[in-house]
Amino acid sequence: MRLFFDREADILYLTLGKNNKAISKEVGNDVLVRVDPKSKKIVGCTVLNFTARFKKRKRPIYLPITGDFKLKKN
Protein backbone atom coordinates (compact mmCIF):
# COMPACT_ATOMS: atom_id res chain seq x y z
CA MET A 1 0.00 0.00 0.00
CA ARG A 2 1.27 3.46 -0.87
CA LEU A 3 -0.05 6.85 0.18
CA PHE A 4 0.61 10.13 -1.59
CA PHE A 5 -0.71 13.49 -0.47
CA ASP A 6 -0.90 16.33 -2.99
CA ARG A 7 -0.83 19.33 -0.67
CA GLU A 8 -1.56 21.88 -3.40
CA ALA A 9 -4.66 20.05 -4.62
CA ASP A 10 -5.56 18.75 -1.10
CA ILE A 11 -5.97 15.17 -2.37
CA LEU A 12 -4.90 11.92 -0.71
CA TYR A 13 -4.17 8.98 -3.00
CA LEU A 14 -4.02 5.43 -1.64
CA THR A 15 -2.74 2.75 -4.01
CA LEU A 16 -2.79 -1.00 -3.47
CA GLY A 17 -0.14 -2.81 -5.51
CA LYS A 18 1.34 -1.39 -8.69
CA ASN A 19 0.14 1.74 -10.44
CA ASN A 20 -2.07 0.30 -13.17
CA LYS A 21 -4.89 1.75 -15.21
CA ALA A 22 -8.09 1.96 -13.24
CA ILE A 23 -11.61 3.27 -13.43
CA SER A 24 -12.70 5.64 -10.66
CA LYS A 25 -16.16 5.57 -9.13
CA GLU A 26 -17.42 8.04 -6.53
CA VAL A 27 -18.74 6.15 -3.52
CA GLY A 28 -19.30 8.97 -1.09
CA ASN A 29 -18.74 12.63 -0.41
CA ASP A 30 -15.49 13.32 -2.33
CA VAL A 31 -14.32 9.72 -1.96
CA LEU A 32 -13.49 7.74 -5.09
CA VAL A 33 -12.60 4.07 -5.38
CA ARG A 34 -10.27 2.97 -8.17
CA VAL A 35 -11.10 -0.39 -9.71
CA ASP A 36 -9.03 -2.46 -12.15
CA PRO A 37 -11.16 -2.69 -15.32
CA LYS A 38 -10.09 -6.29 -16.04
CA SER A 39 -10.11 -7.98 -12.62
CA LYS A 40 -12.78 -5.67 -11.09
CA LYS A 41 -10.70 -5.55 -7.89
CA ILE A 42 -10.20 -2.39 -5.86
CA VAL A 43 -6.72 -1.02 -6.51
CA GLY A 44 -6.95 2.20 -4.52
CA CYS A 45 -8.96 5.17 -3.44
CA THR A 46 -8.79 8.95 -3.68
CA VAL A 47 -9.98 11.38 -1.03
CA LEU A 48 -10.66 14.91 -2.26
CA ASN A 49 -10.51 17.89 0.11
CA PHE A 50 -8.51 15.75 2.52
CA THR A 51 -7.29 18.41 4.97
CA ALA A 52 -10.61 20.21 5.10
CA ARG A 53 -12.32 16.91 5.84
CA PHE A 54 -10.13 16.11 8.87
CA LYS A 55 -9.18 19.55 10.23
CA LYS A 56 -11.91 19.95 12.85
CA ARG A 57 -12.60 16.28 13.57
CA LYS A 58 -12.02 14.82 17.00
CA ARG A 59 -13.28 11.35 16.11
CA PRO A 60 -12.17 9.08 13.27
CA ILE A 61 -13.96 9.18 9.95
CA TYR A 62 -14.59 5.90 8.20
CA LEU A 63 -14.34 5.92 4.44
CA PRO A 64 -17.08 3.98 2.58
CA ILE A 65 -14.87 1.57 0.62
CA THR A 66 -16.15 -1.80 1.76
CA GLY A 67 -18.24 -4.11 -0.36
CA ASP A 68 -18.32 -5.29 -3.94
CA PHE A 69 -18.19 -2.91 -6.85
CA LYS A 70 -19.39 -3.91 -10.27
CA LEU A 71 -18.54 -1.91 -13.34
CA LYS A 72 -20.89 -1.67 -16.28
CA LYS A 73 -19.51 -3.06 -19.50
CA ASN A 74 -19.77 -0.71 -22.47
mmCIF file of the N, C-alpha and C atoms, coordinates in Angstrom:
data_MODEL
# 
_entry.id   MODEL 
# 
loop_
_atom_site.group_PDB 
_atom_site.id 
_atom_site.type_symbol 
_atom_site.label_atom_id 
_atom_site.label_alt_id 
_atom_site.label_comp_id 
_atom_site.label_asym_id 
_atom_site.label_entity_id 
_atom_site.label_seq_id 
_atom_site.pdbx_PDB_ins_code 
_atom_site.Cartn_x 
_atom_site.Cartn_y 
_atom_site.Cartn_z 
_atom_site.occupancy 
_atom_site.B_iso_or_equiv 
_atom_site.pdbx_formal_charge 
_atom_site.auth_seq_id 
_atom_site.auth_comp_id 
_atom_site.auth_asym_id 
_atom_site.auth_atom_id 
_atom_site.pdbx_PDB_model_num 
ATOM 1   N N  . MET A 1 1  ? 0.858   -1.160 0.000   1.00 0.00 ? 1  MET A N  1 
ATOM 2   C CA . MET A 1 1  ? 0.000   0.000  0.000   1.00 0.00 ? 1  MET A CA 1 
ATOM 3   C C  . MET A 1 1  ? 0.906   1.226  0.000   1.00 0.00 ? 1  MET A C  1 
ATOM 4   N N  . ARG A 1 2  ? 0.542   2.195  -0.821  1.00 0.00 ? 2  ARG A N  1 
ATOM 5   C CA . ARG A 1 2  ? 1.269   3.462  -0.873  1.00 0.00 ? 2  ARG A CA 1 
ATOM 6   C C  . ARG A 1 2  ? 0.289   4.614  -0.709  1.00 0.00 ? 2  ARG A C  1 
ATOM 7   N N  . LEU A 1 3  ? 0.741   5.635  -0.005  1.00 0.00 ? 3  LEU A N  1 
ATOM 8   C CA . LEU A 1 3  ? -0.048  6.853  0.180   1.00 0.00 ? 3  LEU A CA 1 
ATOM 9   C C  . LEU A 1 3  ? 0.722   8.012  -0.424  1.00 0.00 ? 3  LEU A C  1 
ATOM 10  N N  . PHE A 1 4  ? 0.008   8.913  -1.075  1.00 0.00 ? 4  PHE A N  1 
ATOM 11  C CA . PHE A 1 4  ? 0.607   10.133 -1.595  1.00 0.00 ? 4  PHE A CA 1 
ATOM 12  C C  . PHE A 1 4  ? -0.372  11.264 -1.334  1.00 0.00 ? 4  PHE A C  1 
ATOM 13  N N  . PHE A 1 5  ? 0.135   12.334 -0.734  1.00 0.00 ? 5  PHE A N  1 
ATOM 14  C CA . PHE A 1 5  ? -0.710  13.492 -0.467  1.00 0.00 ? 5  PHE A CA 1 
ATOM 15  C C  . PHE A 1 5  ? -0.253  14.643 -1.338  1.00 0.00 ? 5  PHE A C  1 
ATOM 16  N N  . ASP A 1 6  ? -1.153  15.153 -2.157  1.00 0.00 ? 6  ASP A N  1 
ATOM 17  C CA . ASP A 1 6  ? -0.897  16.326 -2.989  1.00 0.00 ? 6  ASP A CA 1 
ATOM 18  C C  . ASP A 1 6  ? -1.399  17.536 -2.205  1.00 0.00 ? 6  ASP A C  1 
ATOM 19  N N  . ARG A 1 7  ? -0.464  18.219 -1.561  1.00 0.00 ? 7  ARG A N  1 
ATOM 20  C CA . ARG A 1 7  ? -0.826  19.326 -0.673  1.00 0.00 ? 7  ARG A CA 1 
ATOM 21  C C  . ARG A 1 7  ? -1.510  20.466 -1.434  1.00 0.00 ? 7  ARG A C  1 
ATOM 22  N N  . GLU A 1 8  ? -1.002  20.778 -2.618  1.00 0.00 ? 8  GLU A N  1 
ATOM 23  C CA . GLU A 1 8  ? -1.563  21.883 -3.399  1.00 0.00 ? 8  GLU A CA 1 
ATOM 24  C C  . GLU A 1 8  ? -3.013  21.614 -3.790  1.00 0.00 ? 8  GLU A C  1 
ATOM 25  N N  . ALA A 1 9  ? -3.305  20.399 -4.209  1.00 0.00 ? 9  ALA A N  1 
ATOM 26  C CA . ALA A 1 9  ? -4.664  20.046 -4.620  1.00 0.00 ? 9  ALA A CA 1 
ATOM 27  C C  . ALA A 1 9  ? -5.515  19.543 -3.454  1.00 0.00 ? 9  ALA A C  1 
ATOM 28  N N  . ASP A 1 10 ? -4.884  19.275 -2.288  1.00 0.00 ? 10 ASP A N  1 
ATOM 29  C CA . ASP A 1 10 ? -5.561  18.746 -1.099  1.00 0.00 ? 10 ASP A CA 1 
ATOM 30  C C  . ASP A 1 10 ? -6.239  17.403 -1.399  1.00 0.00 ? 10 ASP A C  1 
ATOM 31  N N  . ILE A 1 11 ? -5.456  16.493 -1.997  1.00 0.00 ? 11 ILE A N  1 
ATOM 32  C CA . ILE A 1 11 ? -5.974  15.173 -2.368  1.00 0.00 ? 11 ILE A CA 1 
ATOM 33  C C  . ILE A 1 11 ? -5.052  14.100 -1.805  1.00 0.00 ? 11 ILE A C  1 
ATOM 34  N N  . LEU A 1 12 ? -5.646  13.085 -1.181  1.00 0.00 ? 12 LEU A N  1 
ATOM 35  C CA . LEU A 1 12 ? -4.901  11.924 -0.709  1.00 0.00 ? 12 LEU A CA 1 
ATOM 36  C C  . LEU A 1 12 ? -5.163  10.767 -1.671  1.00 0.00 ? 12 LEU A C  1 
ATOM 37  N N  . TYR A 1 13 ? -4.083  10.145 -2.119  1.00 0.00 ? 13 TYR A N  1 
ATOM 38  C CA . TYR A 1 13 ? -4.171  8.977  -2.998  1.00 0.00 ? 13 TYR A CA 1 
ATOM 39  C C  . TYR A 1 13 ? -3.669  7.761  -2.237  1.00 0.00 ? 13 TYR A C  1 
ATOM 40  N N  . LEU A 1 14 ? -4.423  6.697  -2.239  1.00 0.00 ? 14 LEU A N  1 
ATOM 41  C CA . LEU A 1 14 ? -4.018  5.433  -1.643  1.00 0.00 ? 14 LEU A CA 1 
ATOM 42  C C  . LEU A 1 14 ? -3.995  4.408  -2.770  1.00 0.00 ? 14 LEU A C  1 
ATOM 43  N N  . THR A 1 15 ? -2.867  3.732  -2.937  1.00 0.00 ? 15 THR A N  1 
ATOM 44  C CA . THR A 1 15 ? -2.737  2.752  -4.008  1.00 0.00 ? 15 THR A CA 1 
ATOM 45  C C  . THR A 1 15 ? -2.383  1.397  -3.420  1.00 0.00 ? 15 THR A C  1 
ATOM 46  N N  . LEU A 1 16 ? -3.076  0.372  -3.864  1.00 0.00 ? 16 LEU A N  1 
ATOM 47  C CA . LEU A 1 16 ? -2.791  -1.004 -3.470  1.00 0.00 ? 16 LEU A CA 1 
ATOM 48  C C  . LEU A 1 16 ? -2.093  -1.685 -4.638  1.00 0.00 ? 16 LEU A C  1 
ATOM 49  N N  . GLY A 1 17 ? -0.877  -2.152 -4.428  1.00 0.00 ? 17 GLY A N  1 
ATOM 50  C CA . GLY A 1 17 ? -0.143  -2.812 -5.510  1.00 0.00 ? 17 GLY A CA 1 
ATOM 51  C C  . GLY A 1 17 ? 0.484   -1.801 -6.453  1.00 0.00 ? 17 GLY A C  1 
ATOM 52  N N  . LYS A 1 18 ? 0.692   -2.235 -7.689  1.00 0.00 ? 18 LYS A N  1 
ATOM 53  C CA . LYS A 1 18 ? 1.336   -1.393 -8.693  1.00 0.00 ? 18 LYS A CA 1 
ATOM 54  C C  . LYS A 1 18 ? 0.374   -0.345 -9.227  1.00 0.00 ? 18 LYS A C  1 
ATOM 55  N N  . ASN A 1 19 ? 0.958   0.720  -9.787  1.00 0.00 ? 19 ASN A N  1 
ATOM 56  C CA . ASN A 1 19 ? 0.144   1.741  -10.444 1.00 0.00 ? 19 ASN A CA 1 
ATOM 57  C C  . ASN A 1 19 ? -0.294  1.222  -11.801 1.00 0.00 ? 19 ASN A C  1 
ATOM 58  N N  . ASN A 1 20 ? -1.510  0.785  -11.910 1.00 0.00 ? 20 ASN A N  1 
ATOM 59  C CA . ASN A 1 20 ? -2.068  0.305  -13.168 1.00 0.00 ? 20 ASN A CA 1 
ATOM 60  C C  . ASN A 1 20 ? -3.251  1.171  -13.562 1.00 0.00 ? 20 ASN A C  1 
ATOM 61  N N  . LYS A 1 21 ? -3.696  1.017  -14.784 1.00 0.00 ? 21 LYS A N  1 
ATOM 62  C CA . LYS A 1 21 ? -4.893  1.746  -15.209 1.00 0.00 ? 21 LYS A CA 1 
ATOM 63  C C  . LYS A 1 21 ? -6.070  1.298  -14.362 1.00 0.00 ? 21 LYS A C  1 
ATOM 64  N N  . ALA A 1 22 ? -6.927  2.259  -14.058 1.00 0.00 ? 22 ALA A N  1 
ATOM 65  C CA . ALA A 1 22 ? -8.090  1.958  -13.235 1.00 0.00 ? 22 ALA A CA 1 
ATOM 66  C C  . ALA A 1 22 ? -9.228  2.895  -13.608 1.00 0.00 ? 22 ALA A C  1 
ATOM 67  N N  . ILE A 1 23 ? -10.404 2.471  -13.232 1.00 0.00 ? 23 ILE A N  1 
ATOM 68  C CA . ILE A 1 23 ? -11.611 3.268  -13.426 1.00 0.00 ? 23 ILE A CA 1 
ATOM 69  C C  . ILE A 1 23 ? -12.030 3.768  -12.049 1.00 0.00 ? 23 ILE A C  1 
ATOM 70  N N  . SER A 1 24 ? -12.303 5.059  -11.938 1.00 0.00 ? 24 SER A N  1 
ATOM 71  C CA . SER A 1 24 ? -12.704 5.636  -10.658 1.00 0.00 ? 24 SER A CA 1 
ATOM 72  C C  . SER A 1 24 ? -14.220 5.741  -10.571 1.00 0.00 ? 24 SER A C  1 
ATOM 73  N N  . LYS A 1 25 ? -14.714 5.479  -9.375  1.00 0.00 ? 25 LYS A N  1 
ATOM 74  C CA . LYS A 1 25 ? -16.155 5.566  -9.134  1.00 0.00 ? 25 LYS A CA 1 
ATOM 75  C C  . LYS A 1 25 ? -16.357 6.261  -7.795  1.00 0.00 ? 25 LYS A C  1 
ATOM 76  N N  . GLU A 1 26 ? -17.159 7.336  -7.785  1.00 0.00 ? 26 GLU A N  1 
ATOM 77  C CA . GLU A 1 26 ? -17.422 8.042  -6.535  1.00 0.00 ? 26 GLU A CA 1 
ATOM 78  C C  . GLU A 1 26 ? -18.357 7.201  -5.673  1.00 0.00 ? 26 GLU A C  1 
ATOM 79  N N  . VAL A 1 27 ? -17.951 6.977  -4.427  1.00 0.00 ? 27 VAL A N  1 
ATOM 80  C CA . VAL A 1 27 ? -18.739 6.147  -3.521  1.00 0.00 ? 27 VAL A CA 1 
ATOM 81  C C  . VAL A 1 27 ? -19.254 6.922  -2.319  1.00 0.00 ? 27 VAL A C  1 
ATOM 82  N N  . GLY A 1 28 ? -18.855 8.161  -2.214  1.00 0.00 ? 28 GLY A N  1 
ATOM 83  C CA . GLY A 1 28 ? -19.297 8.973  -1.088  1.00 0.00 ? 28 GLY A CA 1 
ATOM 84  C C  . GLY A 1 28 ? -18.875 10.404 -1.331  1.00 0.00 ? 28 GLY A C  1 
ATOM 85  N N  . ASN A 1 29 ? -19.047 11.221 -0.338  1.00 0.00 ? 29 ASN A N  1 
ATOM 86  C CA . ASN A 1 29 ? -18.745 12.632 -0.415  1.00 0.00 ? 29 ASN A CA 1 
ATOM 87  C C  . ASN A 1 29 ? -17.249 12.835 -0.670  1.00 0.00 ? 29 ASN A C  1 
ATOM 88  N N  . ASP A 1 30 ? -16.878 13.088 -1.923  1.00 0.00 ? 30 ASP A N  1 
ATOM 89  C CA . ASP A 1 30 ? -15.491 13.324 -2.329  1.00 0.00 ? 30 ASP A CA 1 
ATOM 90  C C  . ASP A 1 30 ? -14.571 12.125 -2.099  1.00 0.00 ? 30 ASP A C  1 
ATOM 91  N N  . VAL A 1 31 ? -15.117 10.934 -2.083  1.00 0.00 ? 31 VAL A N  1 
ATOM 92  C CA . VAL A 1 31 ? -14.315 9.716  -1.962  1.00 0.00 ? 31 VAL A CA 1 
ATOM 93  C C  . VAL A 1 31 ? -14.536 8.883  -3.215  1.00 0.00 ? 31 VAL A C  1 
ATOM 94  N N  . LEU A 1 32 ? -13.419 8.549  -3.879  1.00 0.00 ? 32 LEU A N  1 
ATOM 95  C CA . LEU A 1 32 ? -13.487 7.741  -5.094  1.00 0.00 ? 32 LEU A CA 1 
ATOM 96  C C  . LEU A 1 32 ? -12.738 6.438  -4.881  1.00 0.00 ? 32 LEU A C  1 
ATOM 97  N N  . VAL A 1 33 ? -13.264 5.373  -5.410  1.00 0.00 ? 33 VAL A N  1 
ATOM 98  C CA . VAL A 1 33 ? -12.598 4.074  -5.382  1.00 0.00 ? 33 VAL A CA 1 
ATOM 99  C C  . VAL A 1 33 ? -12.086 3.810  -6.784  1.00 0.00 ? 33 VAL A C  1 
ATOM 100 N N  . ARG A 1 34 ? -10.841 3.331  -6.874  1.00 0.00 ? 34 ARG A N  1 
ATOM 101 C CA . ARG A 1 34 ? -10.269 2.971  -8.173  1.00 0.00 ? 34 ARG A CA 1 
ATOM 102 C C  . ARG A 1 34 ? -10.320 1.463  -8.323  1.00 0.00 ? 34 ARG A C  1 
ATOM 103 N N  . VAL A 1 35 ? -10.871 1.025  -9.460  1.00 0.00 ? 35 VAL A N  1 
ATOM 104 C CA . VAL A 1 35 ? -11.095 -0.394 -9.714  1.00 0.00 ? 35 VAL A CA 1 
ATOM 105 C C  . VAL A 1 35 ? -10.377 -0.794 -11.002 1.00 0.00 ? 35 VAL A C  1 
ATOM 106 N N  . ASP A 1 36 ? -9.679  -1.928 -10.955 1.00 0.00 ? 36 ASP A N  1 
ATOM 107 C CA . ASP A 1 36 ? -9.030  -2.463 -12.147 1.00 0.00 ? 36 ASP A CA 1 
ATOM 108 C C  . ASP A 1 36 ? -10.116 -2.889 -13.134 1.00 0.00 ? 36 ASP A C  1 
ATOM 109 N N  . PRO A 1 37 ? -10.083 -2.385 -14.372 1.00 0.00 ? 37 PRO A N  1 
ATOM 110 C CA . PRO A 1 37 ? -11.161 -2.695 -15.319 1.00 0.00 ? 37 PRO A CA 1 
ATOM 111 C C  . PRO A 1 37 ? -11.213 -4.167 -15.745 1.00 0.00 ? 37 PRO A C  1 
ATOM 112 N N  . LYS A 1 38 ? -10.101 -4.873 -15.644 1.00 0.00 ? 38 LYS A N  1 
ATOM 113 C CA . LYS A 1 38 ? -10.092 -6.293 -16.036 1.00 0.00 ? 38 LYS A CA 1 
ATOM 114 C C  . LYS A 1 38 ? -10.514 -7.202 -14.891 1.00 0.00 ? 38 LYS A C  1 
ATOM 115 N N  . SER A 1 39 ? -9.846  -7.067 -13.744 1.00 0.00 ? 39 SER A N  1 
ATOM 116 C CA . SER A 1 39 ? -10.113 -7.978 -12.622 1.00 0.00 ? 39 SER A CA 1 
ATOM 117 C C  . SER A 1 39 ? -11.290 -7.534 -11.763 1.00 0.00 ? 39 SER A C  1 
ATOM 118 N N  . LYS A 1 40 ? -11.695 -6.265 -11.889 1.00 0.00 ? 40 LYS A N  1 
ATOM 119 C CA . LYS A 1 40 ? -12.784 -5.667 -11.092 1.00 0.00 ? 40 LYS A CA 1 
ATOM 120 C C  . LYS A 1 40 ? -12.425 -5.557 -9.615  1.00 0.00 ? 40 LYS A C  1 
ATOM 121 N N  . LYS A 1 41 ? -11.140 -5.666 -9.282  1.00 0.00 ? 41 LYS A N  1 
ATOM 122 C CA . LYS A 1 41 ? -10.703 -5.549 -7.894  1.00 0.00 ? 41 LYS A CA 1 
ATOM 123 C C  . LYS A 1 41 ? -10.356 -4.098 -7.571  1.00 0.00 ? 41 LYS A C  1 
ATOM 124 N N  . ILE A 1 42 ? -10.552 -3.731 -6.309  1.00 0.00 ? 42 ILE A N  1 
ATOM 125 C CA . ILE A 1 42 ? -10.201 -2.393 -5.856  1.00 0.00 ? 42 ILE A CA 1 
ATOM 126 C C  . ILE A 1 42 ? -8.686  -2.279 -5.820  1.00 0.00 ? 42 ILE A C  1 
ATOM 127 N N  . VAL A 1 43 ? -8.167  -1.234 -6.463  1.00 0.00 ? 43 VAL A N  1 
ATOM 128 C CA . VAL A 1 43 ? -6.721  -1.018 -6.505  1.00 0.00 ? 43 VAL A CA 1 
ATOM 129 C C  . VAL A 1 43 ? -6.322  0.272  -5.796  1.00 0.00 ? 43 VAL A C  1 
ATOM 130 N N  . GLY A 1 44 ? -7.286  0.997  -5.251  1.00 0.00 ? 44 GLY A N  1 
ATOM 131 C CA . GLY A 1 44 ? -6.952  2.204  -4.519  1.00 0.00 ? 44 GLY A CA 1 
ATOM 132 C C  . GLY A 1 44 ? -8.157  3.073  -4.273  1.00 0.00 ? 44 GLY A C  1 
ATOM 133 N N  . CYS A 1 45 ? -7.891  4.201  -3.637  1.00 0.00 ? 45 CYS A N  1 
ATOM 134 C CA . CYS A 1 45 ? -8.955  5.174  -3.435  1.00 0.00 ? 45 CYS A CA 1 
ATOM 135 C C  . CYS A 1 45 ? -8.342  6.571  -3.420  1.00 0.00 ? 45 CYS A C  1 
ATOM 136 N N  . THR A 1 46 ? -9.183  7.548  -3.637  1.00 0.00 ? 46 THR A N  1 
ATOM 137 C CA . THR A 1 46 ? -8.792  8.947  -3.680  1.00 0.00 ? 46 THR A CA 1 
ATOM 138 C C  . THR A 1 46 ? -9.738  9.716  -2.769  1.00 0.00 ? 46 THR A C  1 
ATOM 139 N N  . VAL A 1 47 ? -9.162  10.567 -1.924  1.00 0.00 ? 47 VAL A N  1 
ATOM 140 C CA . VAL A 1 47 ? -9.983  11.381 -1.026  1.00 0.00 ? 47 VAL A CA 1 
ATOM 141 C C  . VAL A 1 47 ? -9.728  12.839 -1.376  1.00 0.00 ? 47 VAL A C  1 
ATOM 142 N N  . LEU A 1 48 ? -10.745 13.498 -1.919  1.00 0.00 ? 48 LEU A N  1 
ATOM 143 C CA . LEU A 1 48 ? -10.659 14.915 -2.262  1.00 0.00 ? 48 LEU A CA 1 
ATOM 144 C C  . LEU A 1 48 ? -10.880 15.763 -1.015  1.00 0.00 ? 48 LEU A C  1 
ATOM 145 N N  . ASN A 1 49 ? -10.343 16.972 -1.023  1.00 0.00 ? 49 ASN A N  1 
ATOM 146 C CA . ASN A 1 49 ? -10.507 17.894 0.110   1.00 0.00 ? 49 ASN A CA 1 
ATOM 147 C C  . ASN A 1 49 ? -10.088 17.248 1.431   1.00 0.00 ? 49 ASN A C  1 
ATOM 148 N N  . PHE A 1 50 ? -8.953  16.558 1.382   1.00 0.00 ? 50 PHE A N  1 
ATOM 149 C CA . PHE A 1 50 ? -8.507  15.745 2.519   1.00 0.00 ? 50 PHE A CA 1 
ATOM 150 C C  . PHE A 1 50 ? -8.315  16.553 3.802   1.00 0.00 ? 50 PHE A C  1 
ATOM 151 N N  . THR A 1 51 ? -7.567  17.643 3.739   1.00 0.00 ? 51 THR A N  1 
ATOM 152 C CA . THR A 1 51 ? -7.294  18.409 4.966   1.00 0.00 ? 51 THR A CA 1 
ATOM 153 C C  . THR A 1 51 ? -8.556  19.041 5.522   1.00 0.00 ? 51 THR A C  1 
ATOM 154 N N  . ALA A 1 52 ? -9.360  19.599 4.648   1.00 0.00 ? 52 ALA A N  1 
ATOM 155 C CA . ALA A 1 52 ? -10.608 20.214 5.098   1.00 0.00 ? 52 ALA A CA 1 
ATOM 156 C C  . ALA A 1 52 ? -11.507 19.189 5.782   1.00 0.00 ? 52 ALA A C  1 
ATOM 157 N N  . ARG A 1 53 ? -11.480 17.974 5.291   1.00 0.00 ? 53 ARG A N  1 
ATOM 158 C CA . ARG A 1 53 ? -12.316 16.905 5.840   1.00 0.00 ? 53 ARG A CA 1 
ATOM 159 C C  . ARG A 1 53 ? -11.904 16.558 7.272   1.00 0.00 ? 53 ARG A C  1 
ATOM 160 N N  . PHE A 1 54 ? -10.615 16.593 7.579   1.00 0.00 ? 54 PHE A N  1 
ATOM 161 C CA . PHE A 1 54 ? -10.125 16.110 8.872   1.00 0.00 ? 54 PHE A CA 1 
ATOM 162 C C  . PHE A 1 54 ? -9.690  17.208 9.832   1.00 0.00 ? 54 PHE A C  1 
ATOM 163 N N  . LYS A 1 55 ? -9.690  18.452 9.421   1.00 0.00 ? 55 LYS A N  1 
ATOM 164 C CA . LYS A 1 55 ? -9.182  19.553 10.230  1.00 0.00 ? 55 LYS A CA 1 
ATOM 165 C C  . LYS A 1 55 ? -9.861  19.673 11.588  1.00 0.00 ? 55 LYS A C  1 
ATOM 166 N N  . LYS A 1 56 ? -11.166 19.677 11.621  1.00 0.00 ? 56 LYS A N  1 
ATOM 167 C CA . LYS A 1 56 ? -11.910 19.952 12.854  1.00 0.00 ? 56 LYS A CA 1 
ATOM 168 C C  . LYS A 1 56 ? -12.424 18.692 13.538  1.00 0.00 ? 56 LYS A C  1 
ATOM 169 N N  . ARG A 1 57 ? -12.080 17.538 13.009  1.00 0.00 ? 57 ARG A N  1 
ATOM 170 C CA . ARG A 1 57 ? -12.599 16.283 13.565  1.00 0.00 ? 57 ARG A CA 1 
ATOM 171 C C  . ARG A 1 57 ? -11.860 15.868 14.824  1.00 0.00 ? 57 ARG A C  1 
ATOM 172 N N  . LYS A 1 58 ? -12.620 15.382 15.798  1.00 0.00 ? 58 LYS A N  1 
ATOM 173 C CA . LYS A 1 58 ? -12.020 14.824 17.002  1.00 0.00 ? 58 LYS A CA 1 
ATOM 174 C C  . LYS A 1 58 ? -12.171 13.307 17.024  1.00 0.00 ? 58 LYS A C  1 
ATOM 175 N N  . ARG A 1 59 ? -13.066 12.800 16.201  1.00 0.00 ? 59 ARG A N  1 
ATOM 176 C CA . ARG A 1 59 ? -13.283 11.354 16.111  1.00 0.00 ? 59 ARG A CA 1 
ATOM 177 C C  . ARG A 1 59 ? -12.868 10.875 14.725  1.00 0.00 ? 59 ARG A C  1 
ATOM 178 N N  . PRO A 1 60 ? -12.561 9.591  14.597  1.00 0.00 ? 60 PRO A N  1 
ATOM 179 C CA . PRO A 1 60 ? -12.172 9.078  13.272  1.00 0.00 ? 60 PRO A CA 1 
ATOM 180 C C  . PRO A 1 60 ? -13.332 9.130  12.287  1.00 0.00 ? 60 PRO A C  1 
ATOM 181 N N  . ILE A 1 61 ? -12.989 9.247  11.028  1.00 0.00 ? 61 ILE A N  1 
ATOM 182 C CA . ILE A 1 61 ? -13.964 9.184  9.946   1.00 0.00 ? 61 ILE A CA 1 
ATOM 183 C C  . ILE A 1 61 ? -13.698 7.899  9.191   1.00 0.00 ? 61 ILE A C  1 
ATOM 184 N N  . TYR A 1 62 ? -14.737 7.149  8.929   1.00 0.00 ? 62 TYR A N  1 
ATOM 185 C CA . TYR A 1 62 ? -14.594 5.903  8.205   1.00 0.00 ? 62 TYR A CA 1 
ATOM 186 C C  . TYR A 1 62 ? -14.976 6.126  6.750   1.00 0.00 ? 62 TYR A C  1 
ATOM 187 N N  . LEU A 1 63 ? -14.089 5.729  5.862   1.00 0.00 ? 63 LEU A N  1 
ATOM 188 C CA . LEU A 1 63 ? -14.338 5.917  4.439   1.00 0.00 ? 63 LEU A CA 1 
ATOM 189 C C  . LEU A 1 63 ? -15.171 4.749  3.914   1.00 0.00 ? 63 LEU A C  1 
ATOM 190 N N  . PRO A 1 64 ? -16.162 5.025  3.061   1.00 0.00 ? 64 PRO A N  1 
ATOM 191 C CA . PRO A 1 64 ? -17.083 3.981  2.582   1.00 0.00 ? 64 PRO A CA 1 
ATOM 192 C C  . PRO A 1 64 ? -16.484 3.178  1.426   1.00 0.00 ? 64 PRO A C  1 
ATOM 193 N N  . ILE A 1 65 ? -15.484 2.335  1.714   1.00 0.00 ? 65 ILE A N  1 
ATOM 194 C CA . ILE A 1 65 ? -14.871 1.574  0.624   1.00 0.00 ? 65 ILE A CA 1 
ATOM 195 C C  . ILE A 1 65 ? -14.971 0.070  0.836   1.00 0.00 ? 65 ILE A C  1 
ATOM 196 N N  . THR A 1 66 ? -15.961 -0.374 1.586   1.00 0.00 ? 66 THR A N  1 
ATOM 197 C CA . THR A 1 66 ? -16.154 -1.801 1.759   1.00 0.00 ? 66 THR A CA 1 
ATOM 198 C C  . THR A 1 66 ? -17.230 -2.282 0.792   1.00 0.00 ? 66 THR A C  1 
ATOM 199 N N  . GLY A 1 67 ? -17.205 -3.548 0.492   1.00 0.00 ? 67 GLY A N  1 
ATOM 200 C CA . GLY A 1 67 ? -18.241 -4.115 -0.359  1.00 0.00 ? 67 GLY A CA 1 
ATOM 201 C C  . GLY A 1 67 ? -17.742 -4.449 -1.748  1.00 0.00 ? 67 GLY A C  1 
ATOM 202 N N  . ASP A 1 68 ? -18.638 -4.914 -2.563  1.00 0.00 ? 68 ASP A N  1 
ATOM 203 C CA . ASP A 1 68 ? -18.324 -5.286 -3.941  1.00 0.00 ? 68 ASP A CA 1 
ATOM 204 C C  . ASP A 1 68 ? -18.734 -4.163 -4.872  1.00 0.00 ? 68 ASP A C  1 
ATOM 205 N N  . PHE A 1 69 ? -17.900 -3.930 -5.869  1.00 0.00 ? 69 PHE A N  1 
ATOM 206 C CA . PHE A 1 69 ? -18.186 -2.911 -6.849  1.00 0.00 ? 69 PHE A CA 1 
ATOM 207 C C  . PHE A 1 69 ? -18.215 -3.573 -8.211  1.00 0.00 ? 69 PHE A C  1 
ATOM 208 N N  . LYS A 1 70 ? -19.281 -3.346 -8.935  1.00 0.00 ? 70 LYS A N  1 
ATOM 209 C CA . LYS A 1 70 ? -19.394 -3.913 -10.273 1.00 0.00 ? 70 LYS A CA 1 
ATOM 210 C C  . LYS A 1 70 ? -19.409 -2.777 -11.277 1.00 0.00 ? 70 LYS A C  1 
ATOM 211 N N  . LEU A 1 71 ? -18.602 -2.921 -12.298 1.00 0.00 ? 71 LEU A N  1 
ATOM 212 C CA . LEU A 1 71 ? -18.544 -1.908 -13.337 1.00 0.00 ? 71 LEU A CA 1 
ATOM 213 C C  . LEU A 1 71 ? -19.403 -2.342 -14.513 1.00 0.00 ? 71 LEU A C  1 
ATOM 214 N N  . LYS A 1 72 ? -20.077 -1.381 -15.092 1.00 0.00 ? 72 LYS A N  1 
ATOM 215 C CA . LYS A 1 72 ? -20.890 -1.670 -16.281 1.00 0.00 ? 72 LYS A CA 1 
ATOM 216 C C  . LYS A 1 72 ? -19.972 -1.861 -17.476 1.00 0.00 ? 72 LYS A C  1 
ATOM 217 N N  . LYS A 1 73 ? -20.261 -2.854 -18.264 1.00 0.00 ? 73 LYS A N  1 
ATOM 218 C CA . LYS A 1 73 ? -19.506 -3.063 -19.503 1.00 0.00 ? 73 LYS A CA 1 
ATOM 219 C C  . LYS A 1 73 ? -20.124 -2.207 -20.583 1.00 0.00 ? 73 LYS A C  1 
ATOM 220 N N  . ASN A 1 74 ? -19.276 -1.570 -21.374 1.00 0.00 ? 74 ASN A N  1 
ATOM 221 C CA . ASN A 1 74 ? -19.769 -0.708 -22.469 1.00 0.00 ? 74 ASN A CA 1 
ATOM 222 C C  . ASN A 1 74 ? -20.086 -1.514 -23.686 1.00 0.00 ? 74 ASN A C  1 
# 
